[in-house]
């Protein structure tokens, strides 16, 4: 599933309410430094395009038009789209524009960012301008993260992501997708006791203000992925809830 426009929606998000989506990437392919086995946009290497990224001017015009024409309340303006939003070279300027237009048309709306947390060291100023910083960690065990998230850049490791998350001093939302499956003859499962213990420790180290955990909800490029039930996920996060962490389950 790819988004064909810069602005899409508003759509009702199970996590964010009425969400006006923002796609800062090409309309016909994914651009991401992860190539996750569960990505609704499919695998990046199977899509070819000469499309360019939207300019700041094009984005500004598209967002203002969408806000002017919105016929229902918008709870959040959400950076997501066909890949990793923070890869746009003008991400800081785009977030600044978004804040200005949000204040003009929907001052009560939040600005949310759904990110894989890999560009914290270079895009932190822009990330901090977003109200909801929803940053991903699918596994605290690097071998599993490599199987599930399939980083394109070789230096992207679970340890590095956790270190970067710690720089927010807890002022972010951590999101994790729990899943099991197999791809190219290799099994992955981030719900084993070893995985969970490492994930618990990462949550404690980073101390997010909220943890969002979820199961796959849409079609995935790998067909062997198992969708976990609400009850299964609830049992996985119970130890964190008992320690006082705010854990929201979406399954």
Buried (B, 14 or more C-beta within 10 A) or exposed (E): EBBEBBBBBBEEBEBBBBBBBBBBBBBBBBBBBBBBBBBBBBBBEEBEEEEEBBEBEEBBBBBBEBBEEBEEEBBBBBBBBBBBBBBBEBBBBBBBBBBEBBEEBBEEBBBBBBBBBBBBEEBBEBBBBBBBBBBBBBBBBBEBBBBBBBBEEEEBBBEBBBBBBBEBEEEBBBBBBBBBBBBEEEEBBBBEEEBBEBBBEBBEEBBBEBBBBBBBEEEBBBEEBBBBEEEBBBEBBEBBEEEEBEBEBBB
